[in-house]
Amino acid sequence: MAAGEALTLGRQRKPRLVFWIVGVIVVALIGMALFSVAAYFIADDEDMPVVLTRDDNGSTYHMDLNEEIVVALDSNATTGYSWAIDKLDESVVASLGSTYITPNNGAVGQGGTEEWSFKGLKSGTTILTLKYWRPWEGDASVAERFEITIEVHD
């Protein structure tokens, strides 16, 4: 083999090796990226509380200790009506408060959603009743009720 042939053969192997190494690195990076994205979505699903809506009215919900749930109900703060807790054994399930979410379009007078958050404190059963009312007008103003039985388990 002549010196020129050996030089040519060496040059041909180096690019193949470089392409092979770069290919392995690219595949590894893509794999890590896909794994990270999957882990993010799996972790997010586990951390997200269950959201109960008007469709769950009258049902029973089984929850674990320390689990958080959200009750999301239509509301229109511009009418003076709001949701309030009417009945709840807070030794079993604690209220974490509520948030009013306005619509994205910002139209004046348009209703939004009121979200109430709750957390299971100890094993037991309680009935959660929310009332949609004008507090200053008293119980005569109750326009709607939402009721659900919550069973908390270890």
GULUMKE-251405 format. One record per residue: chain; x, y, z of N, C-alpha, C, O in turn. Coordinates in Angstrom, 3 decimals. Each point is the difference from the previous one (the first is absolute). Layout:
BEGIN
+-------+----------+----------+----------+----------+----------+----------+----------+----------+----------+----------+----------+----------+
! kette !     n.c1 !     n.c2 !     n.c3 !    ca.c1 !    ca.c2 !    ca.c3 !     c.c1 !     c.c2 !     c.c3 !     o.c1 !     o.c2 !     o.c3 !
+-------+----------+----------+----------+----------+----------+----------+----------+----------+----------+----------+----------+----------+
!     A !        X !        Y !        Z !        X !        Y !        Z !        X !        Y !        Z !        X !        Y !        Z !
...
+-------+----------+----------+----------+----------+----------+----------+----------+----------+----------+----------+----------+----------+
REM end
This chain:
BEGIN
+-------+----------+----------+----------+----------+----------+----------+----------+----------+----------+----------+----------+----------+
! kette !     n.c1 !     n.c2 !     n.c3 !    ca.c1 !    ca.c2 !    ca.c3 !     c.c1 !     c.c2 !     c.c3 !     o.c1 !     o.c2 !     o.c3 !
+-------+----------+----------+----------+----------+----------+----------+----------+----------+----------+----------+----------+----------+
!     A !    0.855 !   -1.162 !    0.000 !   -0.855 !    1.162 !    0.000 !    0.904 !    1.229 !    0.000 !    0.960 !    0.072 !    0.767 !
!     A !   -1.257 !    0.848 !   -1.591 !    0.806 !    1.212 !   -0.140 !   -0.388 !    0.981 !    1.090 !   -1.088 !   -0.093 !    0.569 !
!     A !    1.982 !    1.041 !   -0.277 !   -0.250 !    0.996 !    1.042 !   -1.234 !    0.823 !   -0.307 !   -0.750 !    0.357 !    0.909 !
!     A !    0.531 !   -0.054 !   -2.161 !   -1.175 !    0.789 !   -0.389 !   -1.289 !   -0.752 !    0.245 !   -1.010 !    0.612 !    0.349 !
!     A !    1.015 !   -1.951 !   -0.526 !   -1.194 !   -0.796 !    0.223 !   -0.339 !   -0.066 !    1.483 !   -1.174 !    0.076 !    0.363 !
!     A !    2.170 !   -0.214 !    0.498 !   -0.232 !   -0.062 !    1.443 !   -0.583 !    1.311 !    0.503 !   -0.887 !   -0.007 !    0.853 !
!     A !    1.368 !    1.120 !   -1.362 !   -0.519 !    1.308 !    0.382 !   -1.452 !    0.142 !   -0.409 !   -0.807 !    0.520 !    0.771 !
!     A !    0.458 !   -0.966 !   -1.958 !   -1.374 !    0.076 !   -0.489 !   -0.916 !   -0.885 !    0.837 !   -1.114 !    0.406 !    0.331 !
!     A !    1.568 !   -1.617 !    0.019 !   -0.792 !   -0.918 !    0.794 !   -0.267 !    0.584 !    1.384 !   -1.119 !   -0.114 !    0.500 !
!     A !    2.109 !    0.732 !    0.132 !   -0.161 !    0.628 !    1.306 !   -0.982 !    1.154 !   -0.043 !   -0.777 !    0.183 !    0.938 !
!     A !    0.795 !    0.587 !   -1.993 !   -0.931 !    1.132 !   -0.132 !   -1.442 !   -0.483 !   -0.145 !   -0.927 !    0.668 !    0.458 !
!     A !    0.737 !   -1.815 !   -1.086 !   -1.350 !   -0.513 !   -0.199 !   -0.586 !   -0.517 !    1.317 !   -1.205 !    0.129 !    0.217 !
!     A !    2.009 !   -0.700 !    0.651 !   -0.496 !   -0.548 !    1.267 !   -0.361 !    1.094 !    0.997 !   -0.990 !   -0.135 !    0.720 !
!     A !    1.759 !    1.202 !   -0.660 !   -0.266 !    1.069 !    0.966 !   -1.377 !    0.633 !   -0.204 !   -0.722 !    0.166 !    0.983 !
!     A !    0.317 !    0.198 !   -2.210 !   -1.342 !    0.564 !   -0.151 !   -1.097 !   -0.983 !    0.410 !   -0.996 !    0.422 !    0.588 !
!     A !    1.140 !   -1.696 !   -0.872 !   -1.002 !   -0.990 !    0.394 !   -0.102 !   -0.059 !    1.522 !   -1.102 !   -0.035 !    0.547 !
!     A !    2.234 !    0.026 !    0.132 !    0.020 !   -0.047 !    1.454 !   -0.645 !    1.252 !    0.582 !   -0.778 !   -0.084 !    0.950 !
!     A !    1.097 !    1.239 !   -1.512 !   -0.584 !    1.258 !    0.475 !   -1.519 !   -0.019 !   -0.203 !   -0.749 !    0.373 !    0.903 !
!     A !    0.290 !   -0.809 !   -2.091 !   -1.439 !   -0.063 !   -0.246 !   -0.684 !   -0.990 !    0.938 !   -1.115 !    0.250 !    0.457 !
!     A !    1.767 !   -1.359 !   -0.169 !   -0.565 !   -0.999 !    0.894 !   -0.123 !    0.571 !    1.419 !   -1.037 !   -0.168 !    0.642 !
!     A !    2.075 !    0.834 !   -0.153 !   -0.016 !    0.597 !    1.337 !   -1.069 !    1.092 !    0.075 !   -0.765 !    0.057 !    0.963 !
!     A !    0.712 !    0.799 !   -1.968 !   -1.008 !    1.067 !   -0.025 !   -1.401 !   -0.612 !   -0.028 !   -0.904 !    0.493 !    0.675 !
!     A !    0.721 !   -1.556 !   -1.445 !   -1.301 !   -0.674 !   -0.070 !   -0.424 !   -0.556 !    1.344 !   -1.157 !    0.143 !    0.395 !
!     A !    2.080 !   -0.774 !    0.309 !   -0.302 !   -0.551 !    1.325 !   -0.376 !    1.126 !    0.967 !   -0.951 !   -0.136 !    0.770 !
!     A !    1.678 !    1.224 !   -0.808 !   -0.287 !    1.136 !    0.879 !   -1.380 !    0.583 !   -0.310 !   -0.767 !    0.294 !    0.916 !
!     A !    0.449 !   -0.128 !   -2.191 !   -1.302 !    0.554 !   -0.394 !   -1.128 !   -0.912 !    0.468 !   -0.992 !    0.472 !    0.555 !
!     A !    1.140 !   -1.781 !   -0.778 !   -1.034 !   -0.947 !    0.442 !   -0.150 !    0.045 !    1.520 !   -1.121 !   -0.034 !    0.507 !
!     A !    2.226 !    0.109 !    0.221 !   -0.061 !    0.068 !    1.465 !   -0.698 !    1.270 !    0.456 !   -0.819 !   -0.045 !    0.918 !
!     A !    1.128 !    1.177 !   -1.540 !   -0.643 !    1.264 !    0.368 !   -1.499 !   -0.022 !   -0.293 !   -0.797 !    0.483 !    0.803 !
!     A !    0.420 !   -1.033 !   -1.934 !   -1.424 !   -0.103 !   -0.330 !   -0.706 !   -0.897 !    1.023 !   -1.095 !    0.323 !    0.459 !
!     A !    1.719 !   -1.439 !   -0.106 !   -0.578 !   -0.894 !    1.001 !   -0.173 !    0.679 !    1.345 !   -1.037 !   -0.158 !    0.644 !
!     A !    2.046 !    0.916 !   -0.209 !   -0.099 !    0.709 !    1.276 !   -1.086 !    1.066 !   -0.057 !   -0.730 !    0.193 !    0.972 !
!     A !    0.618 !    0.491 !   -2.089 !   -1.035 !    1.032 !   -0.144 !   -1.388 !   -0.616 !    0.070 !   -0.877 !    0.521 !    0.689 !
!     A !    0.671 !   -1.624 !   -1.396 !   -1.303 !   -0.673 !    0.033 !   -0.323 !   -0.508 !    1.399 !   -1.141 !    0.104 !    0.450 !
!     A !    2.127 !   -0.648 !    0.234 !   -0.202 !   -0.471 !    1.366 !   -0.377 !    1.159 !    0.916 !   -0.894 !   -0.135 !    0.835 !
!     A !    1.571 !    1.276 !   -0.986 !   -0.289 !    1.166 !    0.835 !   -1.412 !    0.522 !   -0.236 !   -0.702 !    0.347 !    0.950 !
!     A !    0.290 !   -0.291 !   -2.195 !   -1.353 !    0.468 !   -0.325 !   -1.032 !   -0.952 !    0.585 !   -0.986 !    0.443 !    0.589 !
!     A !    1.199 !   -1.746 !   -0.744 !   -0.937 !   -0.985 !    0.544 !   -0.065 !    0.109 !    1.522 !   -1.088 !   -0.035 !    0.575 !
!     A !    2.228 !    0.165 !    0.072 !    0.033 !    0.117 !    1.462 !   -0.724 !    1.260 !    0.464 !   -0.680 !   -0.020 !    1.026 !
!     A !    0.817 !    1.102 !   -1.763 !   -0.671 !    1.248 !    0.350 !   -1.517 !   -0.181 !   -0.021 !   -0.688 !    0.409 !    0.935 !
!     A !    0.170 !   -1.020 !   -1.997 !   -1.446 !   -0.162 !   -0.114 !   -0.541 !   -1.012 !    0.996 !   -1.106 !    0.173 !    0.511 !
!     A !    1.862 !   -1.224 !   -0.225 !   -0.448 !   -0.980 !    0.986 !   -0.028 !    0.648 !    1.378 !   -0.968 !   -0.184 !    0.738 !
!     A !    1.991 !    0.930 !   -0.373 !    0.048 !    0.662 !    1.303 !   -1.105 !    1.033 !    0.105 !   -0.611 !    0.135 !    1.060 !
!     A !    0.341 !    0.594 !   -2.125 !   -1.053 !    1.006 !    0.015 !   -1.357 !   -0.627 !    0.256 !   -0.788 !    0.541 !    0.776 !
!     A !    0.496 !   -1.671 !   -1.408 !   -1.285 !   -0.656 !    0.185 !   -0.184 !   -0.436 !    1.440 !   -1.100 !    0.100 !    0.542 !
!     A !    2.163 !   -0.583 !    0.085 !   -0.101 !   -0.453 !    1.378 !   -0.180 !    1.165 !    0.958 !   -0.658 !   -0.152 !    1.029 !
!     A !    1.218 !    1.296 !   -1.335 !   -0.074 !    1.154 !    0.885 !   -1.282 !    0.800 !   -0.165 !   -0.350 !    0.798 !    0.869 !
!     A !   -0.339 !   -1.000 !   -1.953 !   -1.206 !    0.766 !   -0.274 !   -1.164 !   -0.544 !    0.820 !   -0.246 !   -1.206 !   -0.008 !
!     A !   -0.475 !    2.074 !    0.713 !   -1.160 !   -0.486 !    0.759 !   -1.146 !   -0.376 !   -0.942 !   -0.109 !    0.515 !   -1.113 !
!     A !   -0.726 !   -1.414 !    1.584 !   -1.206 !   -0.370 !   -0.723 !   -0.942 !    1.194 !    0.033 !   -0.158 !    0.646 !    1.036 !
!     A !   -0.463 !   -0.355 !   -2.167 !   -0.936 !    1.118 !   -0.078 !   -1.410 !   -0.554 !   -0.111 !   -0.323 !   -0.734 !   -0.935 !
!     A !   -0.513 !    1.096 !    1.905 !   -1.409 !   -0.391 !   -0.011 !   -0.819 !    1.178 !   -0.516 !    0.319 !    1.157 !    0.274 !
!     A !   -1.376 !   -1.462 !   -1.022 !   -0.831 !    1.048 !   -0.594 !   -1.471 !   -0.246 !    0.327 !   -0.343 !   -0.921 !    0.741 !
!     A !   -0.492 !    1.743 !   -1.293 !   -1.447 !   -0.110 !    0.177 !   -0.488 !   -1.421 !   -0.322 !   -0.968 !   -0.471 !    0.598 !
!     A !    1.627 !   -0.204 !   -1.528 !   -0.378 !   -1.370 !   -0.367 !    0.177 !   -0.979 !    1.158 !   -0.612 !   -1.068 !   -0.001 !
!     A !    1.438 !    1.413 !    0.985 !    0.250 !   -0.880 !    1.149 !   -0.969 !    0.251 !    1.155 !    0.073 !   -0.674 !    1.027 !
!     A !   -0.973 !    1.632 !   -1.188 !   -0.977 !    0.325 !    1.037 !   -0.792 !   -1.253 !    0.376 !   -0.517 !   -0.701 !   -0.870 !
!     A !    0.425 !    0.427 !    2.178 !   -0.772 !   -1.135 !    0.489 !    0.778 !   -1.305 !    0.050 !   -0.551 !   -1.021 !    0.411 !
!     A !    1.808 !    1.024 !   -0.814 !    0.778 !   -1.238 !   -0.033 !    0.862 !   -0.144 !    1.255 !   -0.020 !    0.847 !    0.893 !
!     A !    0.773 !   -1.942 !   -0.856 !    0.951 !   -0.251 !    1.088 !    1.391 !   -0.033 !   -0.598 !    0.221 !   -0.612 !   -1.045 !
!     A !    0.722 !    1.276 !    1.711 !    1.379 !   -0.005 !   -0.454 !    0.867 !   -0.622 !    1.088 !   -0.081 !    0.391 !    1.165 !
!     A !    0.910 !   -1.362 !   -1.548 !    0.926 !   -0.662 !    0.916 !    1.378 !    0.630 !   -0.193 !    0.527 !    0.041 !   -1.112 !
!     A !    0.044 !    0.447 !    2.204 !    1.321 !    0.626 !   -0.096 !    0.944 !   -0.559 !    1.050 !   -0.432 !   -0.567 !    1.004 !
!     A !    1.715 !    0.733 !   -1.246 !    1.031 !   -0.442 !    0.925 !    0.331 !    1.114 !    0.983 !   -0.305 !    1.169 !   -0.235 !
!     A !    0.936 !   -1.559 !    1.342 !    0.498 !    1.011 !    0.944 !    0.948 !    0.940 !   -0.733 !    0.793 !   -0.449 !   -0.829 !
!     A !   -0.860 !    1.712 !    1.113 !    0.849 !    1.051 !   -0.566 !   -0.236 !    0.263 !   -1.486 !    0.668 !    0.853 !   -0.584 !
!     A !   -1.595 !   -1.563 !   -0.029 !   -0.343 !    0.278 !   -1.396 !   -0.757 !    1.318 !   -0.060 !   -0.781 !    0.327 !    0.894 !
!     A !    1.023 !    0.416 !   -1.952 !   -0.728 !    1.248 !   -0.222 !   -0.936 !   -0.165 !   -1.182 !    0.340 !   -0.632 !   -1.000 !
!     A !   -1.524 !    1.211 !    1.131 !   -0.962 !    0.031 !   -1.093 !   -0.445 !    1.435 !   -0.207 !    0.151 !    0.847 !    0.882 !
!     A !   -0.699 !   -0.586 !   -2.058 !   -0.526 !    1.324 !   -0.322 !   -1.439 !   -0.178 !   -0.462 !   -0.303 !   -0.889 !   -0.796 !
!     A !   -0.571 !    1.736 !    1.299 !   -1.378 !    0.059 !   -0.486 !   -0.096 !    1.286 !   -0.819 !    0.165 !    1.098 !    0.531 !
!     A !   -0.434 !   -1.246 !   -1.826 !   -0.068 !    1.145 !   -0.920 !   -1.446 !    0.170 !   -0.463 !   -0.568 !   -0.884 !   -0.642 !
!     A !   -0.015 !    2.030 !    0.979 !   -1.408 !    0.259 !   -0.317 !   -0.149 !    1.347 !   -0.691 !    0.714 !    0.956 !    0.302 !
!     A !   -1.659 !   -0.904 !   -1.238 !   -0.292 !    1.266 !   -0.673 !   -0.441 !    1.032 !    1.025 !   -0.707 !   -0.314 !    0.957 !
!     A !    1.134 !    1.540 !   -1.174 !   -0.327 !    1.078 !    0.917 !    0.048 !    1.315 !   -0.770 !    0.672 !    0.108 !   -1.026 !
!     A !   -1.382 !    0.873 !    1.524 !    0.043 !    1.327 !   -0.618 !    0.076 !    1.043 !    1.103 !   -1.018 !    0.407 !    0.561 !
!     A !    2.219 !    0.013 !   -0.262 !    0.229 !    0.931 !    1.105 !   -0.704 !    1.341 !   -0.207 !   -0.297 !    0.695 !    0.972 !
!     A !    0.030 !   -0.325 !   -2.216 !   -0.631 !    1.301 !   -0.250 !   -1.452 !    0.042 !    0.449 !   -0.571 !    1.085 !    0.118 !
!     A !   -0.045 !   -2.241 !    0.136 !   -1.389 !   -0.043 !    0.468 !   -0.093 !    0.070 !    1.511 !   -1.092 !    0.131 !    0.554 !
!     A !    2.232 !   -0.217 !    0.116 !    0.002 !   -0.015 !    1.456 !   -0.074 !   -1.398 !    0.575 !    0.157 !   -0.186 !    1.207 !
!     A !   -0.394 !   -0.799 !   -2.059 !   -0.058 !   -1.375 !    0.459 !    1.403 !   -0.592 !    0.072 !    0.873 !    0.321 !   -0.806 !
!     A !   -0.680 !   -1.194 !    1.791 !    1.255 !   -0.735 !    0.123 !   -0.286 !   -1.310 !    0.724 !   -1.030 !   -0.164 !    0.654 !
!     A !    1.968 !   -0.755 !   -0.792 !   -0.127 !   -1.284 !    0.677 !    0.578 !    0.120 !    1.402 !    1.004 !    0.679 !    0.213 !
!     A !   -1.648 !   -1.348 !    0.740 !    0.469 !   -0.022 !    1.388 !   -0.223 !   -1.403 !    0.556 !   -0.893 !   -0.723 !   -0.443 !
!     A !    1.707 !    0.353 !    1.408 !   -0.175 !   -1.291 !    0.659 !   -1.211 !    0.087 !    0.910 !   -0.097 !    0.890 !    0.844 !
!     A !   -0.819 !   -1.819 !   -1.026 !   -1.190 !   -0.070 !    0.839 !    0.148 !   -1.109 !    1.033 !   -0.508 !    0.107 !    1.116 !
!     A !    1.213 !   -1.181 !   -1.500 !    0.156 !   -1.135 !    0.901 !    1.298 !   -0.731 !   -0.333 !    0.271 !   -0.292 !   -1.165 !
!     A !    0.538 !   -0.005 !    2.199 !    1.239 !   -0.744 !   -0.171 !    0.584 !   -0.305 !    1.369 !    0.110 !    0.896 !    0.836 !
!     A !    0.263 !   -2.143 !   -0.595 !    0.707 !   -0.359 !    1.223 !    1.489 !    0.240 !   -0.265 !    0.670 !   -0.825 !   -0.621 !
!     A !   -0.170 !    1.949 !    1.092 !    1.388 !    0.380 !   -0.293 !    1.023 !   -0.780 !    0.819 !    1.201 !    0.233 !   -0.142 !
!     A !   -1.647 !   -1.148 !    0.989 !    0.963 !   -0.889 !    0.648 !    0.354 !   -1.160 !   -0.941 !    1.026 !   -0.654 !    0.185 !
!     A !   -1.873 !    0.396 !   -1.195 !    0.237 !   -1.057 !   -0.982 !    0.593 !    0.587 !   -1.279 !    0.983 !   -0.519 !   -0.529 !
!     A !   -1.575 !    1.588 !    0.044 !    0.441 !    0.672 !   -1.234 !    0.119 !    1.488 !    0.286 !   -0.944 !    0.626 !    0.483 !
!     A !    2.102 !   -0.066 !   -0.783 !    0.224 !    1.428 !    0.231 !   -0.239 !    0.794 !   -1.271 !    0.342 !   -0.438 !   -1.099 !
!     A !   -0.927 !    1.600 !    1.263 !   -0.119 !    0.936 !   -1.116 !    1.305 !    0.770 !   -0.114 !    0.508 !    0.529 !    0.989 !
!     A !    0.036 !   -0.470 !   -2.210 !    1.220 !    0.766 !   -0.251 !   -0.314 !    1.344 !   -0.634 !    0.907 !    0.744 !   -0.372 !
!     A !   -2.197 !   -0.431 !    0.248 !   -0.405 !    1.291 !   -0.539 !   -0.496 !   -0.076 !   -1.430 !   -0.081 !   -1.070 !   -0.604 !
!     A !   -0.246 !    2.236 !    0.088 !   -0.561 !    0.052 !   -1.355 !    0.668 !    1.099 !   -0.821 !    0.622 !    0.923 !    0.526 !
!     A !   -0.779 !   -1.068 !   -1.828 !    0.528 !    0.967 !   -0.957 !   -1.047 !    0.214 !   -1.077 !   -0.608 !   -0.959 !   -0.476 !
!     A !    0.392 !    2.203 !    0.089 !   -0.913 !    0.302 !   -1.103 !    0.839 !    0.206 !   -1.257 !    0.947 !    0.786 !   -0.014 !
!     A !   -1.316 !   -1.509 !   -1.037 !    0.744 !    0.083 !   -1.257 !   -0.878 !    0.693 !   -1.031 !   -1.068 !   -0.493 !   -0.363 !
!     A !    1.538 !    1.642 !   -0.101 !   -0.770 !    0.763 !   -0.988 !    0.230 !   -0.566 !   -1.393 !    1.023 !   -0.632 !   -0.260 !
!     A !   -1.976 !    0.860 !   -0.630 !    0.175 !   -0.479 !   -1.376 !    1.148 !    0.728 !   -0.689 !    0.329 !    1.131 !    0.356 !
!     A !    0.275 !   -1.783 !   -1.339 !    1.154 !    0.564 !   -0.706 !   -0.342 !    1.234 !   -0.823 !    0.849 !    0.871 !   -0.188 !
!     A !   -2.080 !   -0.785 !   -0.303 !   -0.313 !    1.118 !   -0.888 !   -0.260 !    1.309 !    0.746 !   -0.054 !    1.062 !   -0.621 !
!     A !   -0.105 !   -1.124 !    1.935 !   -0.143 !    1.209 !    0.798 !   -1.297 !    0.760 !   -0.215 !   -0.086 !    1.172 !    0.369 !
!     A !   -0.930 !   -1.803 !   -0.956 !   -1.282 !    0.674 !   -0.233 !   -0.653 !    0.340 !    1.340 !   -0.082 !   -0.847 !    0.889 !
!     A !   -0.373 !    2.072 !   -0.755 !   -0.630 !    0.464 !    1.230 !   -1.302 !   -0.763 !    0.225 !   -0.813 !   -0.140 !   -0.915 !
!     A !    0.622 !   -0.351 !    2.137 !   -1.228 !   -0.687 !    0.355 !   -0.024 !   -1.475 !   -0.324 !   -0.943 !   -0.697 !    0.375 !
!     A !    1.956 !    0.206 !   -1.063 !    0.021 !   -1.412 !   -0.361 !    0.436 !   -0.840 !    1.201 !    0.881 !    0.401 !    0.761 !
!     A !   -1.497 !   -1.553 !   -0.602 !    0.311 !   -0.882 !    1.115 !    1.347 !   -0.671 !   -0.153 !    0.588 !   -0.021 !   -1.081 !
!     A !   -0.117 !   -0.521 !    2.177 !    1.263 !   -0.719 !    0.019 !   -0.162 !   -1.310 !    0.739 !   -1.059 !   -0.627 !   -0.042 !
!     A !    2.111 !    0.223 !    0.716 !   -0.013 !   -1.247 !    0.752 !    0.562 !    0.257 !    1.392 !    1.012 !    0.680 !    0.165 !
!     A !   -1.685 !   -1.233 !    0.820 !    0.514 !    0.075 !    1.367 !    0.554 !   -1.381 !    0.342 !   -0.695 !   -1.009 !   -0.124 !
!     A !    1.947 !    0.977 !    0.553 !    0.651 !   -1.259 !    0.339 !    0.268 !   -0.066 !    1.499 !    0.660 !    0.871 !    0.567 !
!     A !   -1.178 !   -1.908 !    0.055 !    0.217 !   -0.253 !    1.421 !    0.947 !   -1.180 !    0.137 !   -0.192 !   -1.026 !   -0.652 !
!     A !    1.212 !    1.158 !    1.493 !    0.968 !   -1.073 !    0.226 !   -0.208 !   -0.612 !    1.380 !   -0.277 !    0.698 !    0.975 !
!     A !    0.420 !   -2.025 !   -0.918 !   -0.194 !   -0.742 !    1.247 !    1.096 !   -1.056 !    0.133 !    0.568 !   -0.467 !   -0.987 !
!     A !   -0.288 !    0.102 !    2.262 !    1.052 !   -0.991 !    0.268 !   -0.497 !   -0.995 !    1.051 !   -0.572 !    0.390 !    1.017 !
!     A !    0.800 !   -1.685 !   -1.281 !   -0.379 !   -1.042 !    0.956 !    0.936 !   -0.004 !    1.197 !    1.215 !   -0.112 !   -0.157 !
!     A !   -1.790 !    0.236 !    1.371 !    0.812 !    0.087 !    1.217 !    0.081 !   -1.301 !    0.782 !    1.058 !   -0.367 !    0.511 !
!     A !   -2.195 !   -0.331 !   -0.420 !   -0.013 !   -1.262 !    0.747 !   -1.073 !   -0.898 !   -0.588 !   -0.902 !    0.459 !   -0.701 !
!     A !    1.014 !   -1.753 !    1.000 !   -0.991 !   -0.949 !   -0.497 !   -1.375 !    0.349 !    0.548 !   -0.164 !    0.332 !    1.174 !
!     A !   -0.806 !   -0.417 !   -2.053 !   -1.367 !    0.298 !    0.412 !   -0.840 !    0.425 !   -1.192 !    0.459 !    0.009 !   -1.143 !
!     A !   -1.689 !    0.339 !    1.440 !   -0.946 !    0.412 !   -1.033 !   -0.606 !    1.335 !    0.387 !   -0.333 !    0.233 !    1.162 !
!     A !    0.196 !    0.633 !   -2.142 !   -0.666 !    1.282 !    0.220 !   -0.805 !    0.357 !   -1.239 !    0.296 !   -0.454 !   -1.106 !
!     A !   -1.295 !    1.257 !    1.307 !   -0.772 !    0.522 !   -1.119 !    0.440 !    1.448 !   -0.204 !   -0.030 !    0.817 !    0.920 !
!     A !    0.432 !   -0.533 !   -2.133 !    0.360 !    1.368 !   -0.369 !   -1.194 !    0.608 !   -0.727 !   -0.444 !   -0.514 !   -1.026 !
!     A !   -0.061 !    1.597 !    1.564 !   -1.082 !    0.726 !   -0.662 !    0.460 !    1.433 !   -0.224 !    0.412 !    0.687 !    0.935 !
!     A !   -0.487 !   -0.248 !   -2.176 !    0.281 !    1.390 !   -0.349 !   -1.311 !    0.650 !   -0.422 !   -0.851 !   -0.642 !   -0.616 !
!     A !    0.696 !    1.907 !    0.950 !   -1.203 !    0.728 !   -0.418 !    0.401 !    1.220 !   -0.818 !    0.990 !    0.673 !    0.289 !
!     A !   -1.785 !   -0.410 !   -1.314 !    0.222 !    1.151 !   -0.879 !   -0.994 !    1.055 !    0.440 !   -1.205 !   -0.151 !   -0.202 !
!     A !    1.711 !    1.227 !    0.806 !   -0.893 !    0.967 !    0.636 !    0.593 !    1.393 !    0.041 !    1.159 !    0.223 !   -0.348 !
!     A !   -1.988 !    0.701 !    0.782 !    0.445 !    1.356 !    0.318 !    0.049 !    0.079 !    1.524 !   -1.042 !    0.031 !    0.655 !
!     A !    2.234 !    0.000 !   -0.096 !    0.133 !   -0.093 !    1.463 !   -0.807 !    1.041 !    0.765 !   -0.543 !   -0.309 !    1.060 !
!     A !    0.453 !    1.512 !   -1.560 !   -0.705 !    1.059 !    0.720 !   -1.522 !   -0.191 !   -0.020 !   -0.713 !    0.642 !    0.771 !
!     A !    0.212 !   -1.527 !   -1.654 !   -1.435 !   -0.258 !   -0.055 !   -0.392 !   -1.254 !    0.783 !   -1.187 !   -0.293 !    0.143 !
!     A !    2.170 !   -0.443 !    0.362 !   -0.278 !   -1.189 !    0.804 !   -0.426 !   -1.206 !   -0.822 !    0.061 !    0.007 !   -1.230 !
!     A !   -0.501 !   -1.060 !    1.953 !   -0.336 !   -1.265 !   -0.639 !   -1.170 !    0.091 !   -0.978 !   -0.146 !   -0.868 !   -0.861 !
!     A !   -0.678 !    1.888 !    0.976 !   -1.106 !    0.161 !   -0.954 !    0.524 !    0.247 !   -1.415 !   -0.730 !   -0.198 !   -0.972 !
!     A !    1.985 !    0.627 !    0.847 !    0.561 !    0.304 !   -1.323 !    0.692 !   -1.197 !   -0.655 !    0.493 !    0.121 !   -1.121 !
!     A !   -0.447 !   -1.279 !    1.799 !    0.693 !   -1.160 !   -0.565 !   -0.664 !   -0.392 !   -1.314 !   -1.180 !   -0.349 !   -0.036 !
!     A !    1.960 !    0.412 !   -1.045 !   -0.514 !   -0.309 !   -1.332 !    0.333 !   -1.428 !   -0.423 !   -0.666 !   -0.568 !   -0.865 !
!     A !    1.699 !   -0.008 !    1.480 !    0.436 !   -1.334 !   -0.409 !    0.847 !   -0.606 !    1.115 !    0.635 !    0.712 !    0.778 !
!     A !   -0.641 !   -2.042 !   -0.718 !    0.852 !   -0.715 !    0.950 !    0.789 !   -1.073 !   -0.747 !   -0.464 !   -0.568 !   -0.989 !
!     A !    1.663 !    0.311 !    1.490 !    0.842 !   -1.089 !   -0.492 !    0.303 !   -0.854 !    1.208 !    0.466 !    0.510 !    1.019 !
!     A !   -0.727 !   -1.819 !   -1.116 !    0.239 !   -0.885 !    1.137 !    0.688 !   -1.274 !   -0.459 !   -0.377 !   -0.603 !   -1.005 !
!     A !    1.381 !    0.210 !    1.753 !    0.736 !   -1.229 !   -0.289 !    0.424 !   -0.637 !    1.309 !    0.373 !    0.690 !    0.949 !
!     A !   -0.434 !   -2.007 !   -0.907 !    0.492 !   -0.742 !    1.165 !    1.466 !   -0.324 !   -0.262 !    0.357 !   -0.514 !   -1.060 !
!     A !    0.485 !    0.822 !    2.041 !    1.434 !   -0.274 !   -0.139 !    0.398 !   -1.020 !    1.042 !   -0.219 !    0.190 !    1.197 !
!     A !    0.812 !   -1.286 !   -1.672 !    0.517 !   -1.042 !    0.896 !    1.518 !    0.034 !   -0.090 !    0.572 !   -0.190 !   -1.074 !
!     A !    0.073 !    0.431 !    2.207 !    1.458 !    0.059 !    0.066 !    0.518 !   -1.315 !    0.554 !   -0.470 !   -0.478 !    1.033 !
!     A !    1.450 !   -0.112 !   -1.732 !    0.567 !   -1.295 !    0.398 !    1.508 !    0.118 !    0.195 !    0.663 !    0.814 !   -0.642 !
!     A !   -0.127 !   -1.655 !    1.555 !    1.457 !   -0.072 !    0.200 !    0.673 !   -0.502 !   -1.237 !    1.223 !   -0.130 !   -0.028 !
+-------+----------+----------+----------+----------+----------+----------+----------+----------+----------+----------+----------+----------+
REM end
